[in-house]
Structure formats: C-alpha cells, structure tokens
Amino acid sequence: MSSPLTNTYGMLMLALLFTLIFYGVAMILGGMYFRTFPKDRMRVKVVVTILLLFVTLDAASIFAWAYIDLIELFGFPQLLDKMQPLSLVEFYCIFILGFIAQCYFALQIWIISHGNIWITSPALIFAVVQFVSATVQTARSALVGAYSRLGETESTVILEQVFSSAADVYITVVLCILLHHSRSGIKTTDTIITKLIVYAVHRGVITTVLSLLTLALFVWQPATFIFMVPLLPTGQLYAINVLATLLHRQTIRGKPAQNDTFDLNIHFGRSTRSTQRSNGTPQVQSLKPAASADGIQVLSMVCPQSTTVHTWPGDGYGKGALQHSGSDDTAVDPDDSV
C-alpha cells in the first residue's frame, strides 16, 4: 500500500525536480543571449530580463514551498493541507510567463502579417483571457485556502487551461500558414522557412500538450498534486521557447547551397555587417554604423539566380516579412530580431 503522500507531496517533488532542471536550461539560454547579442535593442533586453526574473521567482517559490511543507512542517500532517502563500506565487509566475510568451509570439504574427489586426487579434484575445482567468483562479485558490478544496475552482481552471491551449494552438497554426505561404521558390529562403516552421511546431506542441494534460489530471483528481507535474514546469518552458527563438537567429539560416551566391546586409541597431558568400566561402566585412530613416533594421539578400532583392524589416523584437522587388517571391524570417 502506497503512502498517502505519494499522490500529493510525492508529485510535488517530481514537479520540483522538472522545474529546477528547466530553470537551469532557461538561465543558460539567458546567459548565452546576453553574451551573443550584447547590442540588441534595450526593449528586447528588458523582456529577456523580465523572463529571467520570473523564472527565478518561479523556481525559488516552488523550492521554498516544498521546503516549508516537507521540512518545517514535518510531523504536523494536519497542517499540510493548508495552502502556502508561496504556492500561489508559484502558480501566478507560471501564468505570467505564459502570458509574456504568448504576447511575444502574437507580435511575430503581427509582423509577418504586415500588421493584420484580424489575424493577430485572436492570439492576443486568447492570451488576455487566459491571464485574466488565471488571476481569478489564483484569487479563488487563496480564498479556499486548502489544497484538498481546489476542486471547487474547477470552472476557472478549465477556462484558463482551455484558453492557454487555444492561444498556443492558434499561434502555432497561424505562424506555420503564414510562413508556408511566404515560400519564394529560392532554395536558400525556402530552407530558412522550413526551419522556422519546424521551430514553430516544436515550441507550440509541447506547451499545448502540457496544458491539456494538466486540465485532464485536475478534472480527474483535483484533490491530489498529480496535475502539478505537468503544470509547474510549464512557466519555465514558455521562457525557454522565447529565449531559444531569440538565440537561433544566428543559426537558423545555416550554410547556403553550394551554387548559391548572395549578399547579406544586416543592420544591428548600432552596427552593420556585410556578408558575401560564393560557392560556400564566406567573406565578412564590418562596416560603419548605418542610420535608418524609420529606425527599422534591414536584412537584404541578393540572389544572382533571380532578379529579386529581399529585405527583412524588423522592430527589435522580430524581423518582419521578407519584402521584395523584381519578382513575386516572398519569404519570412520572424525570429531574426535585431
């Protein structure tokens, strides 16, 4: 016969383990970001800093929660059902991290769709409803005051998890559709788009599955902590998604095809770099800072196989749609921010 703590604090320990592992990954990615992109726009750095602060608060709160219940309250089982304030802090950090990540990817949709409010609005609406319902859920949990009574908040839990999943699914599907319709027929740009689609699917599927699993386990056994195993690490995964997206800007393009020759002019805010490749041999030359009349960084690519000149405009959070002249080809690199 298993211990009565198996489905409660045993599950909490598993959730703590996964959360701390993902926290380590998030902090490594954060450190890599600041080292790799020291000249990124300040607003991008602020977003990354906020993410790192909340993942730290998230990890610290779940660790302190487990320590208080399992160490300080050891020998007082009658007190273990009382909801710790730190557990509420931990829950709310998860919701905040999810909201920030969903808003970030909604911004990517806005950029790729050239500011199409009808395409972007559903993602923002889902994210806002998720965050509002999560706030209500946290308040209701504080009012019930006991873990065994969390089942009384089932309606708001269902609302929060459904809209969280809806936001993740919508963002993933829309990004994939927009990227797919931006294929240019040029091997290099189509390879970039394929990589971006794969990234979009990977980052959306994981958080969606965890949200649905959390909902199913909560409805099944709300008086236990089984649902916390997929729930508690979710905030860390949202942060990892954003940080990984920012970091893969340097590697997403990979090596060009052997027969491709193209120029890349990348404006990194305060500096400009020109890269030329011919038959796979790169030549890089640092240039003086270049000013942009509208403050938009531009990445231009010239392919001798066509008369097309492609440019990625960006706003500091993510590059926009690949604009063009000389042909009908288009492509998109939403993640190539600054």
C-alpha positions in Angstrom: 0.0 0.0 0.0 1.4 3.3 -1.0 1.9 6.2 1.3 -0.9 8.9 1.4 1.8 11.4 0.5 2.6 9.7 -2.8 -0.1 11.5 -4.8 0.4 14.8 -3.1 3.9 15.7 -2.0 5.5 12.9 -3.9 4.1 14.5 -7.0 5.3 17.9 -5.8 8.8 16.6 -5.5 8.7 15.4 -9.1 7.3 18.7 -10.3 10.1 20.5 -8.3 12.7 18.3 -10.0 11.5 19.1 -13.5 11.1 22.8 -12.7 14.6 23.1 -11.5 16.0 21.3 -14.5 14.2 23.6 -16.9 15.2 26.6 -14.8 18.8 25.7 -15.3 18.2 25.5 -19.1 16.5 28.8 -19.1 19.3 30.5 -17.2 21.9 29.1 -19.6 19.9 30.3 -22.6 19.6 33.7 -20.9 23.3 34.0 -20.3 24.0 32.9 -23.9 21.6 35.6 -25.2 23.3 38.4 -23.4 26.7 37.2 -24.5 25.7 36.6 -28.1 23.6 39.7 -28.6 25.2 42.5 -26.4 24.0 45.2 -28.9 20.4 44.1 -29.1 17.8 46.8 -28.6 17.1 47.7 -25.0 13.5 46.7 -25.1 14.5 43.2 -26.1 16.9 43.0 -23.3 14.2 44.2 -20.9 11.9 41.4 -22.0 14.6 38.8 -21.5 15.5 40.3 -18.1 11.8 40.1 -17.0 11.6 36.5 -18.2 14.7 35.6 -16.2 13.4 37.3 -13.1 10.1 35.5 -13.2 11.7 32.0 -13.9 14.0 32.7 -10.9 11.0 33.7 -8.7 9.1 30.6 -10.0 11.9 28.2 -9.1 12.6 29.9 -5.8 8.9 29.8 -4.7 8.4 26.1 -5.5 11.6 25.2 -3.7 10.6 27.3 -0.6 7.1 25.9 -0.7 8.4 22.3 -0.7 10.9 23.1 2.0 8.3 24.6 4.3 5.8 21.8 3.9 8.2 18.9 4.0 10.9 20.1 6.4 9.5 22.8 8.7 6.0 21.2 9.0 7.4 17.6 9.3 5.4 15.8 11.9 2.4 18.0 11.5 0.3 16.3 8.8 -2.8 18.2 9.8 -1.1 21.4 8.5 0.0 20.1 5.1 -3.4 20.7 3.5 -3.2 24.4 4.3 -2.3 26.4 1.2 1.0 28.1 1.4 1.2 31.7 0.1 4.4 30.7 -1.8 2.4 28.1 -3.8 0.1 30.9 -5.0 3.2 32.9 -6.0 4.5 29.9 -7.9 1.2 29.4 -9.8 0.9 33.1 -10.7 4.5 33.1 -12.0 3.6 30.3 -14.4 0.6 32.3 -15.7 2.7 35.5 -16.1 5.4 33.7 -18.1 2.8 32.1 -20.3 1.2 35.5 -21.0 4.6 37.1 -21.9 5.5 34.3 -24.2 2.1 34.3 -26.0 2.2 38.1 -26.4 5.8 37.8 -27.9 4.6 35.2 -30.5 1.5 37.2 -31.2 3.9 40.1 -32.0 5.6 37.8 -34.5 2.2 37.2 -36.2 1.6 40.9 -36.3 5.0 41.5 -38.0 4.7 38.6 -40.5 1.1 39.5 -41.5 2.2 43.2 -42.1 0.1 44.4 -39.2 -3.1 42.5 -39.9 -5.2 43.1 -36.9 -7.7 40.4 -37.8 -5.1 37.7 -37.8 -3.3 39.0 -34.7 -6.3 39.8 -32.5 -7.4 36.2 -31.7 -3.9 35.3 -30.3 -4.0 38.4 -28.1 -7.6 37.7 -27.0 -6.8 34.1 -26.1 -3.7 35.3 -24.2 -5.6 38.0 -22.3 -8.5 35.7 -21.4 -6.0 33.1 -20.2 -4.2 35.6 -18.0 -7.4 37.1 -16.5 -8.9 33.7 -15.8 -5.5 32.7 -14.2 -5.7 35.7 -12.0 -9.2 34.8 -10.9 -8.1 31.2 -10.3 -5.2 32.3 -8.1 -7.6 34.5 -6.1 -10.1 31.7 -5.7 -7.4 29.3 -4.6 -6.3 31.8 -1.9 -9.9 32.0 -0.7 -10.5 28.3 -0.4 -7.2 28.0 1.5 -6.7 24.3 1.2 -5.3 22.0 -1.5 -8.0 19.4 -1.0 -10.6 22.0 -1.9 -9.0 23.1 -5.2 -11.8 21.1 -7.0 -14.1 24.0 -6.1 -12.2 26.2 -8.5 -12.7 23.7 -11.4 -14.6 26.2 -13.6 -11.8 28.8 -13.7 -9.1 26.1 -14.1 -10.9 24.7 -17.2 -11.3 28.3 -18.6 -7.6 29.1 -18.0 -6.2 25.9 -19.5 -8.6 25.9 -22.5 -7.7 29.4 -23.5 -4.0 28.8 -22.8 -4.1 25.8 -25.1 -6.2 27.7 -27.7 -3.6 30.5 -27.7 -0.7 28.1 -28.2 -2.5 26.2 -31.0 -3.6 29.3 -32.8 -0.2 30.9 -32.7 1.4 27.7 -34.0 -1.0 27.2 -36.8 -1.1 30.8 -38.0 2.7 31.0 -37.9 3.0 27.9 -40.0 0.4 29.0 -42.5 2.0 32.5 -42.9 5.4 31.0 -43.2 4.3 28.4 -45.7 2.6 31.0 -48.0 5.8 33.0 -47.9 7.9 30.4 -49.8 9.8 32.1 -52.6 11.0 29.1 -54.7 14.6 30.1 -53.9 16.3 27.2 -52.2 18.1 29.3 -49.6 15.0 31.2 -48.4 12.8 28.1 -48.6 15.2 26.2 -46.3 15.0 29.1 -43.8 11.2 29.0 -43.9 11.2 25.2 -43.4 13.4 25.6 -40.3 11.1 28.3 -38.9 8.0 26.1 -39.4 9.7 23.3 -37.5 10.6 25.7 -34.7 7.0 27.0 -34.5 5.6 23.5 -34.3 8.0 22.3 -31.7 7.5 25.2 -29.3 3.7 25.1 -29.7 3.1 21.4 -29.3 5.0 20.9 -26.0 3.1 23.7 -24.1 -0.2 22.7 -25.6 0.2 19.1 -24.6 1.2 20.1 -21.1 -1.8 22.4 -20.7 -4.3 19.7 -21.9 -2.6 17.1 -19.6 -2.8 19.5 -16.7 -6.5 20.0 -17.3 -7.2 16.3 -17.7 -5.4 15.4 -14.5 -7.0 18.2 -12.5 -10.5 17.2 -13.5 -9.7 13.5 -12.8 -8.2 14.0 -9.3 -8.3 17.7 -8.2 -7.6 16.8 -4.5 -4.2 15.5 -5.4 -1.0 17.1 -6.8 -0.8 14.8 -9.8 -1.8 17.7 -12.1 1.1 19.8 -10.8 3.7 17.5 -12.5 2.9 18.9 -16.0 1.7 22.3 -14.7 4.6 23.6 -12.6 7.4 23.3 -15.2 5.2 25.0 -17.9 6.3 28.5 -17.0 10.0 27.6 -17.5 9.2 26.0 -20.8 7.4 29.2 -22.0 10.5 31.2 -21.1 12.8 28.6 -22.9 10.7 29.0 -26.0 11.2 32.7 -26.2 14.9 32.6 -25.3 15.5 29.8 -27.8 13.7 31.8 -30.5 16.0 34.8 -29.9 19.1 32.7 -29.8 18.6 30.8 -33.0 18.6 33.9 -35.1 22.3 33.3 -35.9 22.0 29.7 -36.8 18.6 29.5 -38.5 19.9 30.2 -42.0 22.7 27.6 -41.9 25.0 27.2 -44.8 23.8 28.2 -48.3 23.7 25.8 -51.2 27.0 25.4 -53.0 25.6 27.0 -56.1 24.1 30.0 -54.3 25.8 33.4 -54.2 24.2 36.1 -52.1 24.9 39.2 -50.0 23.6 39.8 -46.5 23.5 43.3 -45.2 22.4 43.2 -41.5 21.7 46.3 -39.5 22.2 45.5 -35.8 21.0 48.9 -34.5 24.4 50.4 -33.9 26.5 48.4 -36.3 26.3 46.9 -39.8 27.8 43.8 -41.2 28.1 42.8 -44.8 28.5 39.1 -45.6 29.2 37.8 -49.0 29.2 34.1 -49.9 30.2 32.5 -53.2 30.3 28.7 -53.6 30.0 28.3 -49.8 33.0 30.6 -49.0 32.0 33.5 -46.7 33.6 36.9 -46.7 32.7 39.2 -43.8 33.4 42.9 -43.6 32.4 45.1 -40.7 31.1 48.5 -41.8 30.4 51.8 -40.0 27.1 52.3 -38.3 24.3 52.9 -40.7 21.3 55.0 -39.8 17.8 54.1 -40.9 15.2 56.8 -41.5 12.4 54.9 -39.9 14.5 53.2 -37.3 13.9 49.8 -38.8 16.8 47.3 -39.2 17.0 45.7 -42.6 18.4 42.5 -43.8 18.8 42.3 -47.6 19.6 39.4 -49.7 20.5 39.4 -53.4 20.4 36.1 -55.3 22.0 36.1 -58.7 19.8 33.3 -59.8 16.9 35.7 -59.9 16.4 39.5 -60.1 14.9 39.5 -56.6 16.2 41.6 -53.8 14.8 40.6 -50.4 14.7 42.6 -47.2 13.6 41.7 -43.7 12.4 44.8 -41.8 12.3 44.4 -38.0 11.2 46.3 -35.0 13.7 44.9 -32.4 11.5 42.0 -31.3 11.3 40.0 -34.5 12.0 40.6 -38.1 9.1 41.1 -40.4 8.0 39.6 -43.7 10.6 39.3 -46.4 9.8 42.1 -48.8 11.0 42.1 -52.3 11.4 43.8 -55.6 11.9 42.5 -59.1 9.8 39.3 -58.7 6.8 37.9 -56.9 8.9 35.9 -54.4 8.4 36.4 -50.7 9.8 34.8 -47.6 9.7 35.5 -43.9 12.1 35.4 -41.0 10.1 36.5 -38.0 12.7 35.4 -35.4 15.7 37.3 -36.8 15.3 40.2 -34.3 17.9 42.9 -34.3 
